[in-house]
Amino acid sequence: MRKKRVWIVSIVIILVLVILGYTFIKMNSKKTNTTLYEEAIKYLEKKNDSKNKDKKDWKVFMSYKGFGIDKEEYQYAYMWILEEAYYINEDGQLQLDTGSVMPYKFTFKDKKVIKYEKPETGENYKTSVGELFPKKISQKILDYKFEELSKKNIKKIKENYN
């Protein structure tokens, strides 16, 4: 009887430890994903070479949808990014400077972006997406509608310029 209790208590303790370990790993995984996505956005913001950066109230706005991160020797972040830059023109009006909306594949080493890639445009787009992204993600990218990103950017723009 005593051995049975010890056995049951041991199993319960092991189950609790497994559940706690799984929860900890999931929480850290989400934090890492968010951190890498944010690093990718910062990287693109720094690389923006608009000729209008010196214009009054020039600012770039980016929203993204993360499609996942593969972990190997390098880490790969798959994202769809809407980027728009605005400034106030000489007439005091809000002026669109640059804009793009497309999927990206970022390559990280030691949590730093070392490169990014975008699919080709035009008739090679679908093939290029298939070659650039893992199969499980490429179809999601091809089917993705970026209206939610547009809504996020519109909100950010209104908050900044109103």
Secondary structure, DSSP 4 states (H G I P E B T S, - for coil): -HHHHHHHHHHHHHHHHHHHHHHHHHHHHHHHHHHHHHHHHHHHHHH---TTTTSTT-EEEEEEEEEEEEESSSEEEEEEEEEEEEEE-TTS-EEEEEEEEEEEEEEEETTEEEEEE-PPPGGGHHHHHHHHS-HHHHHHHHH--THHHHHHHHHHHHHHH-
